[in-house]
Amino acid sequence: MAKIRTVLGDIGTDRLGLVYTHEHLITYPPAVQKDRDLELSSYECSLRELVIFKESGGTLLVEATTLDYGRDPSAMARMSAEAGVPVVAVSGFNKAAYFPHWVETTPVNGIADKLVRDVMEGMDGGSHKAGHLKSGGSYNFIHALEDKTTRAVARAHKETGAPVWLHTEAGTMGLEMLDILESEGVDLEAVVVGHSDRNPDPWYHASIARRGATVQFDGVSKVKYHPDSVRIACVKALVEAGHASRLMISGDMGRASYLAGYGGGPGFAFIATKFIPRMREEGISDDVIDTIFKKNPVRWLARF
């Protein structure tokens, strides 16, 4: 039976329940990012948030901090062990604005080789392995270096089998990034298109799902973008179109001000204690909820 690759080793799927598929624990964004609320650099505060996740019923967390965003494999592994929560790390990239210079100077296959090593041997020369791959685009366009890294991710996926997650800026360019992956021979069954609820367009969501990829909503509770009523409506639209098996939901709580462990909110508890109960109240069945938060993440992640 296929397993999920976590920072502490491969695990089975039989004991998993609630899974968050896009969160951040430790981040050190590059200096070009002037908004330092995006920096999560306190081990103790982040550990507390992971414990809150477990106390809220969480059983596995997918950590989305990339090579260009200050990934810390050793801290993730230590945190996972202390909290007793399996954590899936990532290898790959966010968007061109953050890329280190070596991305420009290294050939596509050289970048892919680095990603393969992170998945198969251990991240950054250590022993903790990445369990998924990530690439991204910019707002309404794909930079030439983003095309390059997306192709590197595709090639690393084909060699390792690791699942793929796509960063979309404000929910744009998801379909175009799928085109790049398909041109490299990737089966879109392995691919998730992130931040899709930032673009609350049911046609867009269904178009992703029809191609076999999974739609990720990860802005839950972020009213500054859209109220959760919009996300609930988009969930219902996908389910009614027959695509419940192509949807995952997480919070992307990637700011100190979002995390209770740092003194902010709503934190990792929100989905488990408020959003899922609201889904039920608004007529979304327990079977669909189980599909979104357990079955779909397991199908996507269990490839090792």
C-alpha positions in Angstrom: 0.0 0.0 0.0 1.3 3.5 -0.9 2.5 5.7 1.9 2.8 9.4 2.7 6.3 10.8 3.0 6.7 12.9 6.1 9.7 14.6 7.6 10.0 11.8 10.1 9.6 9.0 7.5 7.0 7.3 5.4 3.6 6.5 7.1 0.5 4.6 6.3 -2.9 6.2 5.9 -5.2 4.1 8.0 -5.2 6.2 11.1 -5.6 9.6 9.4 -8.6 11.9 9.9 -8.6 15.6 9.5 -5.7 16.8 7.2 -4.7 20.4 6.5 -3.1 20.5 3.1 -1.4 23.9 3.0 -0.1 25.6 6.1 3.2 27.2 7.3 5.1 26.5 10.5 8.5 28.1 10.1 9.2 30.7 7.4 12.0 33.2 6.7 10.9 35.1 3.5 13.6 36.8 1.6 14.5 40.4 2.2 12.6 41.5 -0.9 9.5 40.7 1.0 9.1 43.8 3.2 6.0 42.6 5.1 7.7 40.7 8.0 4.3 39.6 9.4 4.9 36.7 6.9 8.0 35.6 8.9 7.3 32.8 11.4 10.6 32.5 13.2 9.7 31.5 16.7 10.0 27.7 17.2 8.0 27.8 20.5 5.1 29.8 19.0 4.9 27.6 15.9 5.1 24.5 18.1 2.2 25.8 20.1 0.1 26.3 17.0 0.8 22.7 15.8 -0.3 21.4 19.2 -3.5 23.5 18.8 -4.0 21.7 15.5 -3.7 18.3 17.2 -6.0 19.4 20.1 -8.6 20.4 17.4 -8.6 16.9 15.9 -5.9 17.4 13.3 -4.0 14.2 12.3 -1.5 15.4 9.5 -0.3 18.8 8.3 1.2 19.7 4.9 3.8 22.4 5.4 4.2 24.6 2.3 7.4 26.6 3.0 9.6 26.4 -0.1 13.3 26.7 -0.9 12.9 30.4 -1.7 10.9 31.1 1.4 13.2 30.0 4.2 12.4 26.3 4.7 13.8 24.7 7.8 13.7 20.9 7.7 15.3 20.3 11.0 12.9 22.6 12.9 9.9 21.0 11.1 11.1 17.5 12.1 11.7 18.5 15.7 8.3 20.2 15.9 6.6 17.2 14.4 8.1 14.9 16.9 7.3 17.1 19.9 3.7 17.8 18.9 3.1 14.2 17.8 1.7 15.4 14.4 3.0 14.0 11.1 4.3 16.9 8.9 4.7 16.7 5.1 7.4 19.1 3.8 7.9 20.5 0.3 10.6 21.0 -2.2 10.2 23.6 -4.8 9.5 27.3 -5.3 6.9 30.1 -4.7 7.2 32.8 -7.3 9.8 34.5 -9.4 10.0 37.6 -7.1 11.5 35.4 -4.4 13.8 33.1 -6.5 17.5 32.9 -5.5 20.0 33.7 -8.3 20.9 30.1 -8.8 17.5 29.4 -10.3 18.4 31.6 -13.2 21.8 30.1 -13.8 21.0 26.4 -13.3 19.6 24.4 -16.2 16.1 22.9 -15.8 17.4 19.4 -15.3 19.9 20.6 -12.7 17.0 22.2 -10.7 15.0 19.0 -11.1 18.0 17.0 -9.7 18.0 19.2 -6.6 14.3 18.5 -6.1 14.7 14.8 -6.6 17.4 14.7 -3.9 15.2 16.5 -1.5 12.5 13.9 -2.0 14.6 10.8 -2.2 17.6 11.4 0.0 16.8 14.4 2.3 16.3 18.1 2.1 19.4 20.3 1.8 21.8 17.4 2.4 20.1 16.3 5.7 18.0 13.2 6.4 14.5 14.7 6.4 12.7 14.1 3.1 10.2 16.3 1.3 6.8 14.7 0.6 5.6 17.0 -2.2 6.7 19.4 -4.8 5.7 23.0 -5.5 5.8 25.6 -8.2 4.1 28.9 -8.8 3.1 31.7 -11.1 2.7 35.5 -10.8 -0.5 37.6 -11.0 -2.0 37.1 -14.4 1.3 36.0 -16.0 3.9 33.3 -15.8 7.4 34.6 -15.6 10.1 32.8 -17.7 11.8 31.5 -14.6 8.4 30.3 -13.3 8.0 28.3 -16.5 11.5 26.9 -15.9 10.8 25.9 -12.3 7.4 24.4 -13.2 9.1 22.2 -15.8 11.7 21.2 -13.2 9.0 20.3 -10.8 7.3 18.2 -13.5 10.5 16.3 -14.2 11.2 15.7 -10.5 7.6 14.4 -10.2 8.1 12.0 -13.0 11.2 10.6 -11.4 10.0 10.4 -7.8 6.2 10.2 -8.0 5.9 13.0 -5.5 2.6 15.0 -5.6 2.6 18.5 -7.0 1.1 21.7 -5.5 0.8 24.9 -7.6 0.9 28.4 -6.1 -1.4 30.8 -8.0 -1.2 34.5 -7.3 -4.8 35.6 -6.5 -6.1 32.4 -8.1 -4.7 33.3 -11.6 -2.8 31.2 -14.2 -3.8 27.8 -12.7 -5.0 26.5 -16.0 -1.9 27.8 -17.8 0.4 26.0 -15.3 -1.5 22.8 -15.8 -0.8 23.3 -19.5 3.0 23.4 -18.7 2.8 20.3 -16.6 0.8 18.4 -19.2 3.3 19.4 -21.9 6.0 17.7 -19.7 3.9 14.5 -19.5 2.5 14.9 -15.9 -0.7 13.1 -15.0 -2.8 15.9 -13.5 -4.3 13.4 -11.0 -1.2 14.2 -8.9 -1.6 18.0 -9.1 -3.3 20.5 -6.8 -4.1 24.1 -7.9 -3.7 26.3 -4.8 -5.3 29.6 -3.7 -8.2 28.9 -6.1 -10.8 30.5 -3.8 -9.0 33.8 -4.3 -10.7 33.6 -7.7 -14.2 32.5 -6.7 -15.3 31.6 -10.2 -17.2 28.2 -10.4 -16.3 27.9 -14.1 -12.6 28.2 -13.3 -12.9 25.6 -10.5 -14.8 23.1 -12.6 -12.3 23.6 -15.4 -9.5 22.5 -13.1 -11.5 19.6 -11.8 -12.5 18.4 -15.3 -8.9 18.1 -16.2 -8.3 15.7 -13.3 -6.5 18.1 -11.0 -7.6 19.0 -7.5 -8.9 22.5 -6.6 -7.5 23.9 -3.3 -9.4 26.5 -1.3 -7.1 27.8 1.4 -8.3 31.3 2.3 -10.9 30.1 4.9 -11.6 32.9 7.5 -9.8 35.6 5.4 -12.7 38.0 5.1 -10.4 40.7 3.6 -10.5 38.7 0.4 -14.0 37.2 0.5 -16.4 36.2 3.3 -16.7 32.5 3.9 -20.2 32.6 2.4 -18.5 32.9 -1.0 -16.3 29.9 -0.2 -19.3 27.8 0.9 -21.1 28.7 -2.3 -18.0 27.6 -4.3 -17.8 24.3 -2.4 -21.5 23.6 -3.1 -21.0 24.5 -6.8 -18.2 22.0 -7.2 -20.0 19.3 -5.3 -23.2 19.8 -7.3 -21.1 19.6 -10.5 -19.9 16.2 -9.4 -16.4 17.2 -8.3 -16.4 16.6 -4.6 -13.4 14.2 -5.2 -11.5 17.1 -6.7 -11.5 19.6 -3.7 -9.3 20.1 -0.7 -9.6 22.9 1.9 -6.9 24.4 4.2 -6.2 27.8 5.9 -2.8 28.9 4.7 -2.2 30.6 8.0 1.1 32.0 6.9 1.2 35.2 9.0 2.2 35.7 12.6 -1.0 37.7 13.0 -3.1 34.7 11.9 -1.7 32.3 14.4 -2.9 31.9 18.0 0.6 30.7 19.0 1.9 34.1 18.1 -0.9 35.9 19.8 -3.0 36.3 16.7 -6.0 34.5 15.1 -8.0 32.7 13.9 -5.3 30.0 13.8 -5.3 26.3 13.0 -8.4 25.7 15.2 -10.7 27.7 13.0 -11.4 25.2 10.2 -12.0 22.3 12.7 -14.1 24.2 15.2 -15.9 26.8 13.1 -15.7 26.3 9.4 -16.5 22.5 9.3 -19.5 23.0 11.6 -20.7 25.8 9.3 -20.4 23.5 6.3 -22.7 21.1 8.1 -25.1 23.8 9.0 -25.2 25.0 5.4 -26.2 21.5 4.2 -22.8 20.0 3.2 -22.9 16.3 4.2 -20.5 14.5 6.5 -19.6 12.2 3.6 -18.5 15.2 1.5 -16.6 16.8 4.4 -14.8 13.4 5.0 -13.9 13.4 1.2 -12.5 16.9 1.3 -10.5 16.7 4.5 -9.4 13.0 4.5 -10.0 11.0 1.3 -8.8 13.6 -1.2 -5.6 14.5 0.8 -4.7 10.8 1.2 -5.3 10.1 -2.5 -3.0 13.1 -3.4 -0.2 12.5 -0.9 0.1 8.7 -0.7 2.5 8.0 -3.6 5.5 6.4 -2.0 
